[in-house]
Amino acid sequence: MKGKKNKLYNMAFPIWLLWLIPNTWLIILPVNFFIDLLVVVLTMKYLKIKNIKSFVKPTILRIWIFGFIADMIGTVLMIIPCLIQLDYNSKIGMWWYNNLANAIMYNPFESPYAFIWVTVSLITTAYCIYYFNSKFCLKKVDLSLIQKNKIALSLAAFTAPYTFYFPTAMFF
């Protein structure tokens, strides 16, 4: 990639980067709400559900909040390798740092181990999104169980934090 200029269009940050740049919360919160709303509405339209507004209005706030809770669970999983204190002068400590702790935070594509860790974190987050929506957020909505599960699955698939893969090394 030497000599090439990278242009970043419409870039979203990984959720764990919100701790480093707190002002991004002002952008991420409404954008996340809009994306959740869009996914729910489009999924309901696809399922040919009538009177969508009456179903979305009482649920969207819970969907949005539980989405952030699921993202936080994934974020904790992403940070765990950095919290494990090893002697980085030892062979295992250097391996851990190079293949997990550093690679996960700066570029998960540097190491297959980091890529696997990030993928497991992403899948866990997506499962939490599905679980929270199917068991809590959509519980009291007057839809069939199949419709609720499809909406929850749609949210899990389309709102999972794929930005976990984003190489933040480009900023440093």
Secondary structure, 3 states (H helix, E strand, C coil): CCCCCCCCCCCCCCHHHHHCCHHHHHHHHHHHHHHHHHHHHHHHHHCCCCCHHHHHCCCHHHHHHHHHHHHHHHHHHHHHHHHCCCCCCCHHHHHHHHHHHHHHHHCCCCCHHHHHHHHHHHHHHHHHHHHHHHHHHCCCCCCCHHHHHHHHHHHHHHHCCHHHHCCHHHHC
